[in-house]
Amino acid sequence: MTLLIVGGDFDNNSGTIYLTGSSKTISGTLVGDDQLSDVVVTGSYTASNNATTSDLTIASGGSFTAPAAGLLTIDGVYTNSGTFDNNSGTTYFTGADYFDISSASYVHATSVAAQASLSFGLAFSDDGLKLFSVDYVGQEINTYSLSTAWDISTASFVASKSVSAQDTAPTGLTFSDDGMKLFVAGDTGNDINEYTLDAAFDVSNASFVDSKSVSAQDSQPTDVTFSSDGLKMFVMGYNTRKVYEYILDTAFDVSTANYATLYNVFSYQLAPAGLAFSNDGHKMFVAGNNGDDVDEFTLTTPWSVATAVHVDTFSFSTEETYAYGFAFSTDGSRMYITGDGSDAVHEYHLPATHSGAMIGISAFGDVIVADNVQVFQTSASTTDFSILSGAIVHASGTTLDIDGDYTNNGIFTASTSEVLLSGSSQQTATGTLSGASAFNDLTVYNTSGTGATQSIVFGAPVTTTGTFTMAASTSAQFLAGATSTFNTVVWQGAEDSHVWLASTEADTQWYLDVQSIPMTVEFVTASDSNASSSTYGPIPAFNSIDGGNNSNWNFNAEYGSTTIADHDATQVENAFDFQSKTDEALFAFKLTPESGTATVTELVVTLSGAKKIDTADFSNIRLLKDHDNDGVYDATDEQVGGAGVMSISGFSGGITFSTDWLATTTDNYIVVADWSVPDSGSSLNFELFTSGVSMEDYVGSYTVSGSVNQAQHHRINKGGGGSAAAIGDPAPEGRSEETGGTNEGGELIGDDPNYFWPTAHSGDWTNGAYAYDKVDGTYASTDTTNASSSYTGHGFSVPSGNTITGIEVKMEISGTTAAGDIDVELSYDGGSNWTSAKTTPTLTGTDAVVTLGGASDTWGRSWTYAEFNNANFAVRVIGQPSSNTVQIDAIQVRVYHQSTGGGAGGGGAI
């Protein structure tokens, strides 16, 4: 199909429309009765008028442009593997994954035990304001009113209607499409009983009319339902495990029913009880109490069970272990189960799940979530984002980047998601921002405010269950008189670009509760803030300004620190010989925390000089507090840090201990392990650098200083297998990490695991890959002024939400003569933009290791963790020869980052 113009009536007939043309439009009336059904775009199309679809799928290579400044309504699932142009319009999400159990998610339950000792059948009025449940033992139909349609948590018991005169063991029930007839399946009479009602869906005055025996097919019918036109009846046979189909001469008149055919569900349900169909008869559902699940079938011919094909199964065993009753909401967006296991009705949502590209060139304009449950499986960017009353948004594990206003009058389920407020003008956040709609991580990047004016205005108390982050030069107003609650905060300004916190009413305090540590508050200007309810006492604000009328703040906070040093018993001696070892010490050191509340979050022992070492030969690696200070393992030692994880690549690697432990006093530590007999000629060195110790305390920020002597282990056999002997001199004095460039001839860059090599390049330099081939003496080079090459693919892994404190580029460089230099720039968006250049010292004629940047140097900008991936981060080198050739033997990058804004030593680095 290449062109669709609807000028008259269009009936989608639940079909799928494929748009396959190139540079085409769809126009005319595309909403209301003329709306499109499922649409699959494989070509390139523009909607010139407002349009409504069911599912909208943009295939790979396809493109779809929304109506200009118009409205695109998606009443189903949105999937984008191609390109979407919002065209300054609004996307309106209203749908669900109707009658699709694959995405069902449990919501809540309502007990019916007070009215029913064995809850069996289940049905609703067509408006969802009444719930009906069969009491098998009580032989009655119980009616409940719902104050909110289809929300069983709002159900209230109204009355019971006995049906014992017709059957003493009622099971399932259903209604005619107009609600004027009630039908009840009976286990005693093995029949379907028909009743007329005085008013639609009012069973209080139900009058028995007739019954239809189904005993010839099954002696225990458990549920009954009808086709939408009432000319077919379907009965669930519990004993025979079959669905029976009957044809009625008169709609919804069981006296005219004649048996037609069946479908055997034995392969899927050993105890089938509940039965339901989609509104169009293309799907059938059978719930059972043996597997505690519901099975979905497609019917190639609507309302013909003989054409059923099994497609899916959904388990509800966690909620109900003996299900009988089963029903859907009228539109198929919700599913309900009841049974004897819980004597409760359980509600499930069948959400519309949206996935694919929803950022960048495929970002949305304004988004309105108007109804049902909408799940965003992948990250999305929007202008305004609004959730209307009754709608629910799930954003599990994704990033929602909002450039406009945020309004929530429904429910926002954050799970593990992050919401970014990143507009370029003032944004507001209103509606419900706490409770069930609390954010997980919330990050403010909007720098449009000046402090006197605000980037973000919160019109309601706001809560985060994760981290609330505000970058430098951002500002926010919080609702005066209300309490905003944050699990923890990272408010990281800079000396000339503070973070500003204010109240929506001058001189009226807003209340602040920070519930966990560590927290980072630095270069902040706060005013009218009352933190008296914060769990961990005064808010520690570093290099910050008291803007007035603040309570329970400490604007004179000081950073914590710890020193690493040699163990009191000195360093461990060589332990490799011709024997296997158990509980043997490999390395020793001492920690002296100057802060009394320090927590070690990770400790990495650096391994170097690895030769003939197989990590599989080492096991039971532990870090122990050496309480008797003797440098060897014994029963008094205390394990900390969790199990050590050893890794070696080439000649270097590390042992990582990643379980938190409290370090409040000076303690000696040893690393012990079990290992098999090392090979003859094997060697391995152990070191601890300040960057290998990640610590935090109450204030979050933390510095680590000092050094530890290296431990050297090696094995050499004498005389074809004699006893082991040590070689070489004792271990040298410990060294600190090198920073800043020096021009020592013949210097080697080394392979510190904290530095990452690129894996790809592009540009003008000759043999560009030689800069990362890890072969000494091979060079990427150029003799052309301003020739550039970019290096990418570093493989960083910066945890979500971490603060970037510095970036360091280390190069092994030289010139064919002692002249010229090299400029270095960094990109954070795949090469579209670059930082200002840093320039190396004048090159020497032999290789020298030079570093640019450092632990607290962010190259003139604020970085986010998301910019350190292979698609965004790049290093560009620009040659500035001086009648010579400039050359790079090796290039590496180190990123300093931290979860709480501490110094480079304590915050963690990669």
C-alpha positions in Angstrom: 0.0 0.0 0.0 1.5 3.4 -1.0 -1.3 5.9 -0.3 -4.3 6.1 2.0 -6.9 8.9 1.8 -10.1 8.6 3.8 -12.7 11.1 2.7 -15.7 9.1 3.6 -16.3 6.3 6.1 -13.6 3.8 6.9 -14.1 0.6 8.9 -10.8 -0.9 10.0 -12.6 -4.2 10.7 -9.8 -5.0 13.2 -7.4 -5.5 10.3 -3.7 -4.4 9.9 -2.7 -1.6 7.6 0.8 -1.9 6.0 2.3 1.4 4.8 5.0 0.4 2.3 5.4 3.4 0.0 8.0 6.1 -0.1 7.4 9.8 0.8 3.7 9.3 1.0 0.9 10.9 3.1 -2.2 9.6 4.8 -5.0 12.2 5.1 -8.7 12.6 5.6 -10.7 11.6 8.6 -8.5 9.2 10.6 -10.1 9.4 14.0 -13.4 8.4 15.7 -15.4 5.9 13.7 -12.8 6.2 10.9 -9.7 5.5 13.0 -7.1 3.2 11.8 -6.6 -0.2 13.4 -3.1 -1.7 13.7 -0.6 0.1 11.5 2.8 -1.2 10.3 5.0 1.4 8.6 7.8 -0.1 6.5 8.0 2.9 4.1 8.0 6.7 4.8 4.7 8.4 5.7 3.3 11.6 7.0 -0.1 12.0 8.7 -1.5 15.3 7.4 -4.5 15.1 9.8 -5.0 14.1 13.4 -4.9 10.3 13.5 -5.8 7.4 15.8 -4.3 3.9 15.6 -4.5 0.8 17.6 -1.0 -0.7 17.6 1.6 1.5 15.8 4.7 -0.2 14.6 7.5 1.5 12.7 9.7 -1.2 11.2 13.4 -0.9 10.7 14.0 1.4 7.8 10.5 2.9 8.1 9.7 6.4 9.1 6.5 8.1 10.3 5.8 11.8 10.7 3.0 12.8 13.1 0.5 15.5 12.2 2.1 19.0 12.3 1.3 20.5 15.7 -1.5 17.9 15.8 -2.6 14.9 17.7 -1.5 11.3 17.3 -3.5 8.9 19.5 -2.1 5.4 20.0 -4.8 3.1 21.4 -2.5 0.2 21.7 1.2 -0.7 21.6 3.9 1.6 20.1 7.0 0.0 18.7 9.7 2.0 16.9 12.5 0.2 15.1 12.8 3.0 12.5 12.3 6.8 12.8 9.6 8.9 14.3 9.2 12.7 13.8 6.9 14.3 16.4 6.4 17.3 14.1 5.8 19.5 17.2 2.7 17.5 17.9 1.2 15.7 20.8 1.2 11.9 21.3 -1.8 10.7 23.2 -1.6 7.2 24.8 -5.0 5.7 25.7 -4.8 2.0 25.1 -3.8 -1.3 26.6 -2.5 -4.6 25.2 -6.2 -5.6 25.1 -6.9 -9.2 25.8 -3.2 -10.1 25.8 -2.2 -12.0 28.9 1.5 -12.0 28.1 2.1 -8.6 29.7 -0.4 -9.0 32.7 0.8 -7.4 35.9 -0.7 -8.0 39.3 -2.3 -4.9 41.0 -4.2 -5.8 44.1 -6.9 -7.9 45.6 -10.2 -7.5 47.5 -11.4 -10.2 49.9 -14.9 -11.6 49.5 -14.5 -14.1 52.4 -17.1 -12.3 54.5 -19.8 -13.1 52.0 -18.5 -16.3 50.3 -16.9 -19.4 51.9 -16.0 -20.7 48.4 -15.8 -18.0 45.7 -16.5 -19.4 42.3 -17.9 -17.4 39.3 -17.1 -13.9 38.5 -18.7 -11.1 36.3 -19.0 -7.3 36.0 -21.6 -4.9 34.7 -20.5 -3.5 31.4 -19.6 -0.1 33.0 -17.4 -1.7 35.6 -19.3 -0.2 38.5 -20.7 -3.6 39.7 -19.0 -6.8 40.6 -20.8 -10.2 40.9 -19.4 -13.2 42.6 -20.9 -16.7 43.0 -20.8 -18.3 46.5 -20.7 -22.0 45.7 -21.5 -23.1 49.3 -23.9 -20.3 50.1 -25.8 -20.9 46.8 -26.1 -17.2 46.0 -24.9 -14.4 43.9 -23.2 -11.6 45.8 -23.3 -8.0 44.4 -20.7 -5.4 45.1 -20.6 -1.7 44.0 -17.4 -0.1 42.8 -16.9 3.6 43.4 -14.2 3.6 40.7 -15.0 1.6 37.6 -13.1 -1.7 37.3 -11.0 -0.9 40.5 -11.8 -3.8 42.9 -10.1 -2.0 45.7 -13.1 0.3 45.8 -15.7 -2.5 46.1 -18.4 -2.5 48.7 -20.8 -5.4 49.4 -24.4 -4.6 48.5 -26.6 -7.7 48.8 -26.9 -11.4 48.0 -29.4 -13.2 45.7 -30.1 -16.9 46.4 -30.3 -19.3 43.5 -30.7 -22.4 45.6 -34.2 -23.1 44.2 -32.6 -23.8 40.9 -29.2 -25.2 41.9 -27.6 -26.0 45.3 -24.1 -25.7 43.8 -23.9 -22.7 41.5 -20.6 -22.2 39.7 -20.2 -19.7 36.9 -22.3 -16.7 35.8 -22.7 -14.2 33.0 -25.1 -11.6 31.6 -26.7 -10.8 28.3 -25.1 -7.9 26.4 -27.8 -5.5 27.7 -27.6 -6.8 31.3 -31.3 -7.7 31.3 -30.7 -11.5 31.6 -28.6 -13.5 34.1 -27.2 -17.0 33.4 -25.9 -19.3 36.1 -24.1 -22.6 35.6 -25.2 -25.3 38.1 -23.1 -28.2 39.3 -26.1 -30.0 40.9 -28.5 -29.8 37.9 -25.7 -29.9 35.3 -27.4 -27.1 33.5 -27.5 -23.4 32.6 -30.2 -21.4 34.4 -31.7 -18.3 32.8 -33.1 -15.4 34.7 -34.7 -12.1 33.7 -34.0 -8.9 35.5 -36.1 -5.8 36.1 -33.2 -3.5 35.6 -29.9 -4.0 33.8 -27.3 -5.8 36.0 -29.6 -5.7 39.1 -30.0 -9.3 40.3 -32.0 -8.4 43.4 -35.3 -9.2 41.6 -34.0 -11.9 39.2 -36.8 -14.2 38.0 -36.1 -17.7 36.9 -37.2 -18.4 33.3 -35.7 -21.6 32.0 -32.8 -23.9 32.0 -30.7 -25.9 29.5 -29.2 -29.2 30.5 -25.6 -29.8 29.5 -25.3 -33.2 31.2 -25.0 -35.0 27.9 -21.7 -33.1 27.4 -20.4 -32.7 31.0 -21.7 -33.5 34.5 -19.9 -30.5 36.1 -20.2 -27.2 34.2 -18.1 -24.5 35.9 -18.6 -21.5 33.7 -20.8 -20.1 30.9 -20.5 -17.2 28.4 -22.0 -16.1 25.1 -20.9 -14.6 21.8 -21.5 -10.9 21.5 -24.7 -11.4 19.4 -26.0 -14.0 21.9 -26.4 -16.7 19.2 -23.7 -18.9 20.6 -23.3 -20.2 24.1 -20.1 -21.7 25.5 -19.8 -23.9 28.6 -16.7 -25.0 30.4 -16.8 -28.7 31.2 -14.7 -29.4 34.3 -14.9 -33.2 34.3 -14.3 -33.7 30.6 -11.8 -30.8 30.3 -13.6 -29.5 27.2 -15.1 -26.2 26.0 -18.6 -26.9 24.5 -20.2 -24.7 21.9 -23.9 -24.4 21.4 -26.0 -22.6 18.7 -29.0 -20.6 19.8 -32.0 -20.0 17.5 -32.9 -17.0 19.6 -30.2 -14.7 21.0 -29.6 -15.2 24.8 -32.5 -17.8 25.0 -31.0 -21.0 26.4 -34.2 -23.0 25.6 -33.2 -22.7 21.9 -29.6 -23.9 22.4 -28.3 -26.9 20.5 -25.0 -28.6 21.0 -22.6 -28.0 18.0 -19.0 -28.8 18.7 -16.2 -28.8 21.3 -12.5 -28.0 22.0 -10.4 -30.2 24.2 -8.2 -28.3 26.7 -6.8 -31.4 28.4 -3.2 -30.7 27.0 -3.2 -27.3 28.8 -5.6 -27.6 31.7 -6.3 -30.6 33.9 -8.9 -28.7 36.0 -10.4 -26.0 33.8 -12.9 -23.7 35.6 -13.1 -20.2 34.1 -13.9 -19.3 30.5 -13.9 -16.0 28.6 -13.6 -14.5 25.1 -12.3 -11.3 23.6 -15.0 -8.9 22.4 -14.4 -9.9 18.7 -14.4 -13.6 19.4 -10.9 -14.0 18.0 -9.4 -15.0 21.4 -10.5 -17.6 24.0 -9.2 -17.9 27.6 -9.4 -20.8 30.0 -8.4 -20.5 33.6 -7.7 -23.6 35.7 -6.9 -24.6 39.3 -4.4 -27.4 38.6 -1.6 -25.3 37.1 -3.0 -22.1 38.7 -2.8 -20.3 35.3 -4.8 -19.0 32.4 -4.3 -20.2 28.8 -4.8 -18.0 25.8 -6.0 -19.3 22.4 -6.5 -17.6 19.1 -9.6 -18.6 17.0 -9.0 -18.4 13.3 -12.8 -18.1 12.9 -14.4 -15.9 15.5 -16.5 -17.6 18.1 -15.6 -21.0 16.7 -13.9 -23.1 19.3 -13.0 -25.8 16.8 -10.5 -23.4 15.3 -8.7 -22.6 18.6 -4.8 -22.6 18.6 -2.9 -22.3 21.9 -0.6 -19.2 22.0 0.3 -18.3 25.6 0.0 -19.1 29.4 0.0 -16.8 32.3 0.6 -18.0 35.9 -1.3 -16.5 38.8 -0.1 -19.1 41.3 1.4 -16.4 43.6 -2.0 -14.8 44.1 -4.5 -17.7 43.8 -3.9 -21.5 44.2 -7.4 -22.8 43.5 -9.0 -20.6 40.8 -12.6 -20.9 39.6 -13.9 -17.5 38.5 -12.4 -15.5 35.6 -13.3 -12.3 33.8 -12.1 -9.3 31.8 -13.0 -5.7 31.9 -15.2 -4.7 28.9 -12.3 -3.3 27.0 -9.9 -6.1 27.8 -7.4 -3.9 29.6 -7.9 -5.7 33.0 -8.2 -9.3 34.1 -9.7 -10.7 37.3 -9.3 -14.1 39.0 -11.1 -15.5 42.1 -11.1 -18.9 43.8 -11.2 -21.0 46.9 -7.5 -20.6 47.7 -7.8 -17.0 48.8 -11.6 -16.2 48.7 -10.6 -12.9 47.1 -10.8 -11.2 43.7 -7.5 -10.4 42.2 -7.0 -7.6 39.6 -4.4 -7.6 36.9 -3.6 -4.9 34.3 -2.8 -5.7 30.7 -0.6 -2.7 29.9 0.3 -1.3 26.6 4.0 -1.8 26.4 6.0 0.7 24.3 9.5 0.0 23.1 12.2 0.9 20.6 13.6 4.3 19.7 11.9 7.1 21.7 14.9 9.5 22.1 17.0 11.6 19.8 15.5 12.1 16.4 12.6 9.8 17.5 11.8 11.8 20.6 8.2 12.6 21.3 6.8 16.1 21.5 4.2 16.6 24.2 3.0 13.3 25.7 -0.4 12.8 27.3 -1.1 9.4 29.0 -4.9 9.4 29.1 -6.0 6.0 30.2 -5.1 2.4 31.2 -1.6 1.3 32.0 1.3 2.4 29.8 4.7 0.7 30.2 7.8 2.4 28.7 10.3 -0.4 28.2 13.0 1.8 26.7 14.1 5.3 27.5 12.0 8.2 26.2 12.3 11.9 25.7 9.4 14.3 25.7 8.5 18.0 25.9 5.5 18.2 28.3 4.6 14.9 30.0 1.1 14.6 31.5 -0.6 11.6 33.2 -4.4 12.1 33.4 -6.6 10.8 36.2 -7.1 7.1 36.0 -4.0 6.5 33.9 -0.9 4.6 35.1 2.6 4.8 33.8 5.3 2.2 34.5 8.9 3.3 33.7 10.8 0.3 35.0 14.6 0.5 34.4 14.4 3.3 31.9 15.2 7.0 31.6 12.4 9.5 31.0 13.9 12.8 29.8 11.4 15.7 30.1 12.2 19.0 28.5 8.9 20.6 29.4 6.4 20.5 32.3 5.5 17.3 34.3 1.9 16.8 35.4 0.7 13.7 37.2 -2.9 13.4 38.1 -2.8 9.6 37.8 -0.1 7.2 39.0 3.6 7.1 38.0 5.3 3.8 39.0 9.0 4.6 39.0 10.5 1.2 39.9 14.2 1.6 39.0 13.8 4.4 36.4 15.4 7.8 36.3 13.5 11.0 35.4 15.6 13.9 34.0 14.4 17.5 34.0 16.5 18.9 31.3 14.6 21.8 29.7 16.1 25.1 28.6 13.4 27.3 30.2 11.6 27.1 33.5 9.9 23.7 34.1 7.1 22.9 36.6 6.3 19.6 38.3 2.8 19.4 39.6 0.2 16.9 40.7 1.2 13.8 42.7 4.9 13.6 43.2 5.1 11.3 46.2 3.5 8.2 47.6 2.7 5.6 44.9 3.9 8.2 42.4 7.3 8.9 44.0 10.3 9.1 41.7 13.1 6.7 42.0 16.1 8.7 40.7 15.3 12.3 39.8 18.0 14.4 38.1 17.9 18.1 37.3 20.0 19.4 34.4 18.0 22.5 33.6 20.3 25.5 34.1 17.9 28.2 32.9 17.5 29.7 36.4 19.9 32.2 38.1 19.0 31.6 41.7 16.8 34.6 41.8 14.8 32.7 39.2 14.3 29.0 39.2 14.9 26.2 36.8 12.4 23.9 38.4 9.3 24.7 40.4 7.8 21.8 42.4 4.1 22.5 42.9 3.7 19.6 45.4 5.9 17.8 47.9 8.3 15.6 46.0 9.7 12.2 47.0 12.5 10.1 45.6 13.2 6.5 46.7 16.6 6.7 45.0 18.9 9.7 44.5 17.8 13.3 43.9 20.6 14.9 41.8 21.0 18.6 40.9 23.9 19.5 38.6 25.9 22.8 38.8 23.9 26.0 37.9 20.5 24.3 38.5 17.9 25.8 40.8 14.7 24.6 42.3 11.8 25.9 44.4 10.1 23.5 46.8 6.5 23.8 48.0 6.4 26.0 51.1 5.1 24.3 54.2 5.3 20.9 52.7 7.9 18.1 53.3 9.9 16.8 50.4 11.6 13.5 51.1 14.7 12.0 49.4 16.4 8.8 50.0 19.7 10.6 49.4 20.9 13.6 47.5 23.7 14.6 45.2 23.6 18.4 45.0 26.9 19.1 43.3 27.6 22.7 42.3 30.9 24.3 41.5 32.7 27.3 42.8 31.2 29.7 40.3 28.0 27.8 39.5 26.1 26.9 42.7 23.0 24.7 43.1 20.2 26.9 44.4 17.4 25.7 46.7 14.5 27.9 47.6 10.9 28.0 48.9 7.9 28.8 46.7 7.1 31.5 49.2 9.9 33.8 50.4 10.5 33.7 54.2 8.3 30.5 54.5 10.2 27.3 55.1 10.0 24.2 53.0 10.7 21.0 54.8 13.4 18.5 53.8 13.9 14.9 54.9 17.0 13.1 53.6 16.7 9.5 54.8 20.0 7.8 54.1 23.7 8.4 53.7 26.0 9.2 52.1 24.8 12.5 50.7 26.7 15.1 48.6 26.0 18.8 49.2 28.7 21.1 47.8 28.6 24.6 46.4 25.0 25.0 47.3 23.0 28.1 48.2 20.0 27.2 50.4 17.3 29.4 51.8 14.1 29.0 53.7 14.8 25.3 54.3 14.0 23.3 57.4 15.8 19.9 57.6 14.8 19.2 61.2 13.1 15.9 60.1 16.1 14.6 58.3 17.1 11.2 59.6 20.8 11.9 59.8 20.9 15.2 61.5 22.1 18.5 60.0 22.6 18.6 56.3 26.4 18.7 55.7 27.0 21.5 53.1 30.5 22.1 51.9 31.7 25.3 50.4 28.1 26.4 50.5 26.1 29.6 51.4 23.4 30.0 54.0 20.9 32.1 52.1 18.9 32.7 55.3 16.0 31.1 57.3 17.5 27.6 57.3 17.2 25.1 60.1 19.3 22.0 60.8 22.0 22.7 58.2 25.8 22.6 58.7 27.4 25.1 56.3 30.9 24.4 57.8 31.1 20.7 57.1 34.5 19.0 56.6 35.5 16.1 54.4 36.4 12.7 55.9 39.7 11.1 55.2 41.6 7.8 55.5 45.3 6.9 55.2 46.6 3.7 53.8 50.0 2.5 55.0 52.2 -0.6 55.6 51.0 -3.3 57.9 52.6 -3.1 61.4 54.2 -6.4 60.7 55.6 -5.1 57.4 54.8 -6.5 54.0 54.1 -10.2 53.3 57.2 -12.1 52.1 57.4 -14.3 49.0 54.9 -17.2 49.5 55.3 -19.1 46.1 57.2 -22.4 46.4 56.7 -26.0 45.5 53.7 -26.5 47.8 50.0 -25.7 47.6 48.8 -23.3 50.2 45.8 -22.9 52.4 44.9 -19.7 54.2 48.2 -18.1 53.2 48.7 -14.4 53.2 49.5 -12.7 49.9 49.4 -9.0 50.8 49.2 -6.8 53.9 48.3 -3.1 54.6 46.8 -0.8 57.2 43.8 1.6 57.1 43.7 4.6 59.4 40.3 6.4 59.1 40.4 10.0 60.3 36.6 10.0 60.1 34.8 7.9 62.7 31.9 6.8 60.5 33.8 5.7 57.4 32.5 2.8 55.3 34.6 1.0 52.7 32.4 0.4 49.7 35.0 -1.3 47.5 38.7 -2.2 47.7 40.8 -3.3 44.7 44.2 -4.8 45.1 46.2 -4.2 41.9 48.0 -7.1 40.4 51.1 -6.6 38.1 54.0 -8.6 36.7 51.8 -11.6 36.2 53.8 -14.5 34.7 52.5 -18.1 34.4 49.6 -17.3 36.6 46.2 -19.0 36.2 43.4 -17.4 38.3 41.7 -20.7 38.4 44.5 -21.9 40.7 43.4 -19.4 43.4 40.3 -19.9 45.6 38.8 -18.8 48.8 40.3 -15.3 48.5 39.4 -13.2 51.5 40.2 -9.9 53.1 40.7 -10.1 56.9 41.1 -7.6 59.7 44.3 -8.8 61.3 43.3 -8.2 64.9 46.5 -9.7 66.4 48.6 -7.7 63.9 50.9 -10.5 63.1 50.5 -10.5 59.3 49.4 -14.2 59.1 46.0 -15.9 59.2 44.6 -17.1 62.5 41.3 -17.7 64.2 41.1 -14.2 65.6 41.0 -12.5 62.2 37.7 -11.1 60.9 36.6 -11.4 57.3 35.3 -8.2 55.6 34.6 -7.1 52.1 32.9 -10.3 50.9 34.6 -12.9 48.6 37.5 -11.5 46.6 37.1 -11.7 42.8 40.4 -12.2 41.0 41.0 -11.2 37.3 44.1 -11.0 35.2 44.5 -9.8 31.6 48.0 -10.0 30.1 50.4 -9.0 32.8 48.0 -7.1 35.1 44.7 -7.4 36.9 43.2 -7.0 40.3 41.4 -8.6 43.3 38.1 -6.8 44.1 36.3 -6.8 47.4 32.9 -5.2 46.9 30.9 -5.7 50.1 30.6 -2.7 52.4 32.2 -2.7 55.8 32.6 -0.2 58.6 36.1 1.1 59.2 35.9 3.3 62.3 39.3 2.5 63.9 42.8 1.9 62.7 43.2 -1.8 61.6 45.8 -4.0 59.9 44.5 -6.1 57.0 45.7 -9.1 55.1 44.6 -10.7 51.9 44.7 -14.5 52.2 43.8 -17.3 49.7 44.2 -21.0 48.9 46.2 -21.9 45.8 47.7 -24.8 43.9 51.4 -25.3 43.4 52.5 -22.4 41.2 54.5 -23.2 38.0 58.2 -22.9 38.0 59.1 -19.3 37.0 55.7 -17.9 38.0 55.5 -14.4 39.5 52.9 -12.0 40.7 53.0 -8.6 42.4 50.4 -7.1 44.8 49.8 -3.3 45.3 47.3 -1.0 46.8 46.8 2.5 45.5 44.6 5.2 46.9 42.3 4.9 43.9 41.7 1.3 44.9 40.0 2.3 48.1 36.5 3.6 47.8 35.1 5.0 51.0 32.3 7.2 52.2 31.0 8.5 55.4 28.0 10.5 56.7 28.9 13.5 54.5 29.5 11.2 51.5 32.7 12.9 50.2 35.9 11.2 51.2 39.6 11.4 50.5 42.2 8.6 50.7 45.9 9.2 51.0 49.2 7.4 51.7 50.9 4.4 50.1 51.7 0.8 50.7 54.8 -1.3 49.9 54.4 -3.8 47.1 54.3 -7.6 47.8 56.3 -9.7 45.4 55.7 -13.5 44.9 57.7 -15.7 42.6 58.9 -19.3 42.3 62.2 -20.6 40.9 63.4 -24.3 41.3 67.0 -25.0 42.0 68.8 -28.0 40.5 65.8 -29.5 38.7 63.4 -29.3 41.5 65.1 -28.4 44.7 63.7 -26.1 47.3 62.4 -22.7 46.3 64.6 -19.6 46.7 63.9 -15.9 46.6 65.5 -13.8 44.0 66.2 -10.1 43.6 66.2 -7.4 46.2 63.5 -6.9 48.8 60.3 -5.2 47.7 60.9 -1.5 46.9 59.3 1.3 48.8 55.6 1.9 47.9 54.9 4.4 45.2 52.0 6.8 44.7 50.1 7.2 41.5 51.8 9.4 38.9 50.0 12.5 37.8 51.2 15.2 35.4 53.5 14.7 32.5 57.3 14.2 32.6 59.7 13.9 29.8 61.8 11.0 30.9 63.4 9.4 27.8 62.2 5.9 26.9 59.3 5.9 29.4 56.6 3.2 29.1 52.9 3.9 29.7 52.2 0.7 31.6 48.9 -1.1 31.9 47.2 0.2 35.1 43.7 -1.3 35.1 42.2 2.1 36.1 43.1 3.4 32.6 41.1 2.2 29.6 42.4 1.7 26.1 40.4 2.7 23.0 39.4 0.0 20.5 38.6 2.0 17.5 39.8 5.2 15.6 39.1 7.3 12.6 40.8 10.3 11.1 43.9 11.6 9.3 46.8 10.1 11.3 48.9 7.4 9.7 48.6 4.0 11.4 46.1 5.3 13.9 45.5 1.9 15.4 49.1 1.7 16.6 48.2 4.1 19.4 46.3 1.2 21.1 47.9 -2.0 19.8 49.8 -2.3 23.1 53.1 -2.9 21.2 56.0 -0.7 22.3 57.7 1.2 19.5 54.8 1.2 16.9 53.3 4.7 16.4 50.3 6.6 15.2 51.9 9.6 13.5 51.4 12.7 11.4 53.6 15.4 9.9 50.7 17.6 8.9 49.6 20.6 11.0 46.1 20.3 12.5 45.7 16.7 11.3 43.3 14.9 13.7 42.3 11.4 14.7 39.5 10.4 17.0 39.7 7.4 19.4 36.6 5.6 20.7 35.3 2.3 22.2 36.9 2.6 25.6 34.3 0.3 27.2 33.7 2.4 30.3 31.1 1.3 32.9 30.1 4.3 35.0 27.3 3.3 37.4 24.0 5.1 36.9 23.8 8.4 38.7 27.5 8.7 39.6 29.1 12.1 39.6 32.1 12.7 37.3 34.9 14.5 39.1 37.7 14.3 36.6 39.0 12.9 33.3 42.7 12.1 32.6 44.2 11.3 29.2 47.6 9.5 29.4 49.8 9.2 26.4 53.2 7.8 25.5 54.4 10.3 22.9 57.5 11.6 21.1 58.7 13.5 18.0 61.2 12.5 15.4 63.0 15.5 16.7 62.5 17.4 20.0 59.9 19.7 18.8 56.1 20.1 18.2 53.2 19.2 20.4 49.8 17.5 20.4 46.4 19.0 21.2 43.8 16.8 22.9 40.0 17.3 23.0 37.1 15.3 24.4 33.6 14.7 23.0 30.5 13.8 24.9 28.1 13.3 22.1 29.8 11.2 19.5 31.9 13.9 18.0 29.3 16.6 17.4 30.8 18.8 20.1 34.3 19.0 21.7 35.8 20.4 24.8 38.5 23.1 24.6 41.9 21.6 23.8 44.6 20.8 26.3 48.2 20.8 24.9 51.1 18.5 25.7 54.5 19.8 26.6 57.0 20.1 23.7 57.7 16.6 22.5 61.1 15.0 23.2 63.0 12.8 20.9 62.4 9.7 23.0 59.1 8.4 24.3 57.7 10.2 27.4 54.5 9.6 29.3 52.3 12.7 29.6 49.0 13.1 31.3 46.4 15.8 30.6 43.6 16.5 33.0 43.3 14.8 36.3 41.2 13.6 39.2 39.4 17.0 39.6 39.7 18.3 36.1 36.4 18.0 34.0 37.8 19.8 31.0 35.5 22.8 31.4 32.1 21.2 31.6 29.8 19.1 33.8 29.6 15.5 32.6 26.9 12.8 33.2 27.5 9.1 33.6 25.4 8.5 30.4 28.0 10.3 28.3 30.7 7.6 29.0 29.6 5.0 26.5 31.1 3.9 23.3 28.6 5.9 21.2 29.2 9.3 23.0 32.7 9.5 24.4 35.7 10.2 22.1 39.2 11.5 22.4 40.5 13.6 19.5 44.3 14.2 19.0 45.4 17.1 16.8 49.0 17.1 15.6 51.1 20.3 15.8 54.4 19.2 14.2 57.3 21.6 13.9 59.3 20.5 10.8 59.1 16.9 12.2 56.7 14.1 12.8 54.7 13.8 16.0 53.8 10.3 17.2 51.7 8.4 19.7 52.9 5.0 21.0 50.0 4.6 23.4 46.9 6.4 24.6 44.7 5.6 27.6 41.9 7.4 29.5 40.8 7.3 33.1 37.5 8.6 34.4 37.2 9.6 38.0 33.7 9.2 39.3 31.9 8.7 42.6 28.4 7.8 43.8 28.4 10.6 46.3 30.6 13.4 45.1 33.8 12.5 47.0 37.4 13.1 46.1 39.1 11.1 43.4 40.6 8.8 45.8 37.5 7.9 47.7 34.8 8.2 45.1 35.9 5.4 42.9 37.4 5.6 39.4 37.5 3.5 36.3 
